[in-house]
């Protein structure tokens, strides 16, 4: 009738209960940047420790450091967006620091104030993250258009990644075309 030696779920629950309310919310909402946090809520998921995995053999190349820099930026921005979403959804606003701006009533049901701006800003940050992921993919796979001298064209710096769009490279004109599917 006791707990089986192989059953560690009670330990995972104890570890989970020791986390802050914010970390529990991150794990429960699947907003953790921890691979371990996808399937377990133990101490292994206590931090956003997502990294570029290194295999057992040595990886060489100049792409690792730039990709780690991109990942660090993504984690930083994602952390801020997640915190703003948490503050919007869960955290109680401090009445002493309440929004003291006065807005004109335009009878258009627009939501205004610092709390809703947290949500809007979180979404804007997330769209910026998607742009950075697209740029990193383009850099990693050398998808950027180059001029005749081999330099990357500055007019194409954002790649759009979406289920409704597809990218196609026209090899005759060396143009990358983005088309609706």
C-alpha positions, -999 to 999 in steps of 0.1 A, spaced: 0 0 0 30 23 3 46 44 -25 65 23 -50 102 30 -52 99 39 -89 71 63 -83 86 98 -80 54 118 -87 50 128 -50 85 143 -51 77 162 -83 46 176 -66 66 187 -35 92 204 -57 64 221 -78 48 234 -46 81 250 -36 81 272 -67 69 308 -67 33 315 -79 48 330 -110 69 299 -118 39 276 -112 18 298 -136 46 296 -162 47 258 -160 9 254 -159 6 277 -189 34 260 -208 53 292 -210 86 279 -197 117 279 -218 128 247 -203 127 215 -223 122 196 -191 93 218 -182 73 204 -211 68 171 -194 77 175 -157 73 202 -131 102 192 -108 134 212 -99 147 205 -134 121 229 -148 127 257 -122 146 279 -146 144 289 -183 176 270 -192 169 264 -229 202 263 -248 214 252 -282 222 215 -276 257 203 -282 261 168 -293 287 144 -279 310 152 -308 325 186 -312 306 212 -332 326 236 -351 317 267 -370 311 304 -367 274 300 -363 272 288 -326 281 321 -309 257 342 -331 229 317 -326 235 317 -288 234 355 -289 201 353 -307 187 327 -282 198 349 -253 179 379 -269 148 357 -275 148 344 -240 152 379 -226 124 393 -247 102 363 -241 107 366 -204 95 402 -204 65 394 -226 56 365 -203 59 386 -172 37 413 -187 11 387 -196 12 373 -161 8 408 -146 -21 414 -169 -39 381 -162 -29 372 -126 -11 398 -106 -32 423 -87 -26 459 -98 -13 481 -70 -38 509 -64 -11 533 -53 5 530 -87 -28 530 -107 -30 547 -140 -35 584 -134 -39 594 -170 -72 609 -181 -87 597 -213 -114 612 -235 -145 591 -236 -151 585 -273 -178 558 -269 -159 533 -290 -153 507 -261 -116 510 -264 -97 496 -235 -71 520 -222 -47 520 -193 -15 505 -181 -29 470 -175 -42 465 -210 -10 481 -224 9 452 -207 -10 428 -228 -6 448 -260 32 452 -254 35 415 -247 20 408 -281 42 433 -298 73 417 -282 61 383 -294 58 395 -330 93 409 -327 105 375 -315 91 359 -346 110 384 -368 142 376 -349 136 338 -354 131 344 -391 163 364 -393 182 337 -374 169 310 -397 178 331 -427 213 336 -413 218 300 -403 207 286 -437 222 315 -457 188 324 -472 195 361 -475 197 377 -509 232 389 -520 242 414 -546 267 406 -573 296 414 -549 284 389 -524 271 414 -499 237 409 -482 211 432 -496 199 455 -468 164 459 -482 156 423 -473 161 420 -436 129 404 -424 116 370 -433 80 362 -427 72 329 -413 35 320 -414 13 291 -423 -4 313 -449 27 324 -467 54 305 -485 88 316 -497 102 308 -531 135 318 -545 135 327 -582 169 315 -593 169 334 -626 165 368 -610 179 358 -576 148 372 -559 130 357 -529 93 358 -534 68 356 -506 34 344 -518 1 337 -502 -8 300 -502 
